[in-house]
Amino acid sequence: MTYIPRALIAEITHRCPLHCVYCSNPLDMQRRSNELSTGEWVSIFNQASVLGILQLSLTGGEPLARPDLTELVSAGHGAQLYVNLITSGIGLNESRLDALIEAGLDHVQLSLQDSQESPANEFAGARAHELKLRVAEMVRSRPIGFTLNAVVHRRNLDRLEEIIALAERSGAQRLEIANVQYYGWALQNREVLLPTREQLARTIAIIEAARERLKGRLRIDAVLPDYYAKYPKACMGGWAHQFILIDPAGRALPCHAAPVIPGLEFASARERRLRWIWEESPAFTLFRDENWMPEPCRSCDRRTRDFGGCRCQAFLLTGNAAATDPICTLAPTHGVVEEVLQRVDAHASSTRSWVYRSDPA
């Protein structure tokens, strides 16, 4: 089968002024001294366009930490890519936003930690909430796509209706209610972040009501926590089916968490062409088709929909990246998920201290 990538996720830096307790960046982040140069990124964007990629997401860390961000946006636009900036908003002002839009920026995705300032700043590990609200005002007044990304978890889900109301006022066209996914720093804080069953049931009801009420005004997408699912999600649309992620040092990954899997060697976009990486590199082809699948995946009708689930999650929960994702209720190892949920229910009122994201040098 031929796979054509849809999007390039460019982690242009791991530097970030926030220290979010659920950050998806790896525990071992890339240093500034290892970051790709402007010219190297420009070459990658051009290769992506030739490969058939249509969308470029500039992310991090915080992409605004790169002083050459306007040049990178211009290069993405010049390569005929739809350019999306995923940002905390810190480092953005009126003039810089206008420069980015003039360079070809198509869309801004702004992160939001909470509806209230004090908990928002706590979860971010920085005083950022008021600034984010000002950035939302700036973005809404420009002719550009605008998504608000609200990361939700046990400690803020009881304010979900307030978060949705804030999104209404923000002028965003889209709200993504993203339950924390448990990789990177979020895994370190899993038993403080994972919502209870009661919270999840209430969340679903609130989202359904808001979608109906705001139909045609605000699109609401929701990512629910894997741990309560009957079947796993098709992580990243399938391993190396749709996305290429390039980390700040140039490593090409099928997803942001892939380096947790031991024994995989990821080609560098500094040394290899993007087409070879996508079509031939061992790390991209390893779990792409069905040959790796164990039972019950191999004979399951859902294998072409969820592709056996997430390989990184399978490794993190079972120690075996080639196992059926234990999120699946049919998985032989599903018991490990039930054990986690039992601990969460037993310690739902836990006030354990956070492990905050640290900075790369």
C-alpha positions in Angstrom: 0.0 0.0 0.0 1.2 3.5 -0.8 1.1 6.1 2.0 1.2 9.8 1.3 1.9 12.1 4.3 -0.6 14.8 4.9 1.2 17.0 7.4 4.7 18.0 8.7 5.0 18.7 12.4 8.0 20.9 12.8 9.3 21.0 16.4 11.5 24.0 15.8 12.7 24.2 19.4 12.1 22.6 22.8 12.7 25.8 24.6 9.6 27.2 26.3 8.7 29.8 28.9 6.0 27.4 30.3 6.6 24.3 32.4 3.3 22.5 31.8 2.7 19.6 34.1 1.3 17.6 31.1 3.9 18.7 28.4 4.2 16.1 25.7 7.8 16.9 24.9 10.2 14.1 25.8 11.9 14.0 29.2 15.3 14.3 27.4 14.8 17.4 25.3 17.0 18.8 22.6 19.4 21.6 23.4 19.4 25.0 21.7 22.9 24.2 20.3 21.5 21.2 18.5 18.6 23.0 16.8 18.3 23.0 13.0 19.3 26.2 11.3 16.9 28.4 9.3 18.4 27.0 6.0 18.0 23.4 7.1 14.3 24.0 8.0 13.7 25.7 4.6 15.1 22.7 2.8 12.9 20.4 4.8 9.8 22.4 4.0 10.6 22.3 0.3 11.1 18.6 0.4 7.8 18.2 2.3 6.0 20.0 -0.5 7.5 17.8 -3.2 6.5 14.7 -1.1 2.8 15.8 -1.3 2.5 17.3 2.2 -0.1 20.1 2.4 0.1 21.3 6.0 2.9 22.6 8.2 2.5 22.9 11.9 5.2 25.0 13.6 5.4 23.9 17.2 7.8 23.3 20.1 8.4 23.9 22.9 7.4 27.5 22.1 8.1 28.3 18.4 8.1 32.1 19.2 11.4 31.4 21.0 13.0 31.2 17.6 14.0 34.7 16.3 13.8 33.4 12.7 10.1 32.4 13.0 8.9 34.9 10.4 11.5 33.5 8.0 10.3 30.0 8.7 6.7 31.0 8.1 7.6 32.6 4.8 9.5 29.5 3.8 6.5 27.3 4.5 4.2 29.6 2.6 6.7 29.7 -0.2 6.6 25.9 -0.3 2.8 26.2 -0.8 2.1 24.7 2.7 -0.8 25.7 4.9 1.1 27.2 7.9 -0.3 26.7 11.4 1.4 28.1 14.5 0.9 26.1 17.7 1.8 28.5 20.5 1.4 29.5 24.1 1.3 33.1 22.9 4.2 34.2 25.0 6.5 36.3 22.8 3.7 37.5 20.5 2.8 41.2 20.2 0.9 43.2 17.6 3.8 43.9 15.3 5.2 40.4 15.4 1.7 38.9 14.7 1.3 41.2 11.7 4.7 40.3 10.4 3.9 36.6 10.6 0.6 37.1 8.8 2.3 39.1 6.1 4.9 36.3 5.7 2.0 33.8 5.1 0.8 32.5 8.4 -2.7 30.9 7.9 -3.7 29.8 11.4 -2.9 30.2 15.1 -3.6 27.4 17.7 -3.4 29.0 21.1 -3.1 26.8 24.2 -5.3 27.4 27.3 -4.7 25.9 30.7 -7.9 26.9 32.5 -10.7 29.4 32.6 -9.4 31.0 35.9 -6.0 32.7 36.3 -4.7 31.1 39.4 -5.1 27.4 38.4 -4.1 28.2 34.8 -0.8 29.6 36.0 -0.3 26.7 38.4 -0.7 24.1 35.6 1.5 26.1 33.3 4.2 26.7 35.9 4.3 30.4 34.9 2.2 33.6 35.1 0.7 33.4 31.6 -3.1 33.4 31.7 -3.7 37.1 31.3 -1.2 37.3 28.5 -3.0 34.5 26.7 -6.3 36.4 26.9 -4.6 39.4 25.3 -3.1 37.3 22.6 -6.6 35.9 21.8 -7.9 39.4 21.4 -5.0 40.2 19.0 -5.6 37.0 16.9 -9.4 37.4 16.7 -9.1 40.9 15.1 -6.9 39.5 12.2 -8.1 37.7 9.1 -6.6 34.4 10.1 -7.8 31.0 11.3 -8.0 30.7 15.1 -8.3 27.6 17.3 -8.3 27.5 21.1 -6.8 24.4 22.5 -7.9 23.7 26.1 -6.1 20.9 27.8 -8.3 19.3 30.4 -7.7 16.9 33.2 -9.0 16.0 36.7 -8.0 19.3 38.3 -9.9 21.6 35.8 -12.7 19.5 34.3 -15.1 20.8 36.9 -14.7 24.2 35.2 -15.3 22.8 31.6 -18.5 24.9 31.1 -16.5 28.1 32.1 -13.7 27.0 29.6 -16.3 26.7 26.8 -17.8 30.1 27.7 -14.3 31.6 27.6 -13.8 30.1 24.1 -17.1 31.7 23.0 -15.9 35.1 24.1 -12.4 34.6 22.6 -13.6 34.8 19.0 -12.1 31.5 18.1 -13.6 29.5 15.2 -12.7 26.2 16.8 -12.3 24.8 20.3 -10.3 21.6 20.9 -11.1 20.1 24.3 -8.1 17.8 24.7 -7.9 15.5 27.6 -4.3 14.9 28.6 -2.6 12.0 26.8 -0.2 10.2 29.0 3.3 10.5 27.4 6.3 12.6 28.4 5.8 14.8 31.4 2.1 13.9 31.6 3.0 10.3 32.4 5.0 11.6 35.4 1.8 13.2 36.6 -0.7 10.7 35.4 -2.3 9.8 38.8 -2.9 13.5 39.5 -4.2 14.3 36.1 -6.4 11.4 35.0 -10.1 12.2 35.5 -12.5 10.0 37.4 -15.2 8.0 35.7 -17.8 10.5 37.1 -15.9 13.4 35.6 -15.7 11.8 32.3 -19.4 11.1 32.1 -20.2 14.7 33.0 -17.6 15.9 30.4 -19.3 14.0 27.6 -22.7 15.4 28.5 -21.4 19.0 28.7 -19.6 18.7 25.3 -22.7 17.3 23.6 -24.9 20.1 24.9 -22.4 22.8 23.9 -22.0 21.4 20.4 -25.8 21.6 19.9 -26.0 25.1 21.4 -23.1 26.5 19.4 -23.6 24.7 16.1 -22.6 27.0 13.3 -20.8 29.4 15.7 -18.0 27.4 17.4 -16.8 24.0 16.3 -16.0 21.9 19.2 -13.7 18.9 18.9 -12.9 16.6 21.8 -10.1 14.2 22.6 -11.1 11.8 25.4 -8.7 10.0 27.7 -7.6 6.7 26.2 -7.8 4.9 29.5 -11.6 4.9 29.6 -12.0 3.8 25.9 -13.3 0.4 24.9 -11.0 0.3 21.9 -7.8 2.3 21.2 -7.6 5.3 19.0 -5.9 5.2 15.6 -2.9 7.0 17.1 -1.6 9.6 14.6 -3.9 8.0 12.1 -1.7 5.0 12.1 2.1 4.6 12.5 3.7 6.6 9.7 0.4 6.7 7.7 -0.2 10.5 7.7 2.4 12.5 9.6 6.1 13.2 9.8 7.5 14.9 12.9 10.9 16.5 12.8 12.3 17.3 16.2 14.5 20.4 16.9 17.8 18.5 16.1 16.4 17.0 12.9 15.4 13.5 14.0 12.5 12.3 11.8 9.8 10.6 13.9 6.4 8.9 13.2 5.1 10.7 16.3 6.4 12.8 19.2 6.7 10.0 21.7 8.4 7.4 19.4 11.8 7.8 21.0 10.6 6.1 24.2 10.7 2.8 22.2 14.2 1.2 22.7 16.1 -0.1 19.7 14.7 2.3 17.1 17.1 4.4 15.2 15.6 7.6 13.7 17.1 9.0 10.6 18.2 12.6 10.6 16.7 15.1 8.1 20.2 16.7 8.1 21.6 13.6 6.5 18.7 11.9 4.6 16.1 13.2 2.2 12.6 13.3 3.5 11.3 11.0 0.8 13.8 8.2 1.8 12.8 8.7 5.5 9.1 8.4 4.7 9.3 5.5 2.2 12.3 3.4 3.3 13.6 4.2 6.8 13.2 1.2 9.1 11.7 3.2 11.9 8.9 4.5 9.7 8.1 1.1 8.1 8.4 -1.0 11.2 4.7 -0.8 12.4 3.2 0.7 9.2 1.4 -2.3 7.8 -0.1 -5.4 9.5 2.8 -7.9 9.6 3.9 -6.9 13.1 0.4 -7.4 14.6 -0.2 -10.1 17.3 -3.5 -11.6 18.1 -6.2 -10.4 18.8 -5.2 -7.6 16.4 -4.3 -9.8 13.5 -7.8 -11.3 13.1 -9.8 -8.3 14.4 -12.1 -6.4 12.1 -11.0 -3.2 13.7 -7.4 -3.5 12.7 -7.9 -1.3 9.6 -9.5 1.4 11.8 -7.3 1.6 15.0 -4.2 -0.3 13.6 -3.7 -2.0 16.9 -3.6 1.3 18.8 -0.6 3.3 20.0 2.9 1.6 19.8 4.3 4.1 22.4 1.5 3.5 24.8 1.8 -0.2 24.4 5.5 0.0 25.3 5.0 2.4 28.2 2.3 0.2 29.8 3.6 -3.3 28.9 7.3 -2.9 28.0 6.5 -4.3 24.5 5.9 -1.9 21.6 4.6 -4.8 19.4 1.8 -5.7 21.9 -1.8 -4.9 21.4 -2.4 -1.5 22.9 -3.6 -2.4 26.5 -6.2 0.3 26.2 -8.2 -2.2 24.1 -10.6 -4.2 26.2 -9.7 -7.2 24.1 -6.0 -7.0 24.8 -4.5 -9.7 27.0 -2.7 -7.0 29.0 -5.8 -4.8 29.6 -5.6 -5.4 33.3 -2.7 -2.9 33.6 -5.1 -0.2 32.6 -7.8 -1.3 35.0 -5.1 -1.2 37.8 -4.4 2.4 37.0 -8.0 3.4 37.0 -8.6 1.7 40.3 -5.7 3.7 41.8 -7.2 6.9 40.3 -10.6 6.2 41.8 -9.1 5.4 45.2 -7.0 8.6 45.3 -9.4 11.0 43.5 -8.8 13.7 46.1 -5.0 13.5 45.9 -3.1 16.8 46.2 0.3 15.2 45.4 2.8 17.7 44.1 3.4 18.2 40.4 6.4 17.2 38.5 7.0 20.3 36.3 8.5 20.2 32.8 12.2 21.3 33.0 14.1 23.3 30.4 16.6 22.1 27.9 19.9 23.9 28.2 
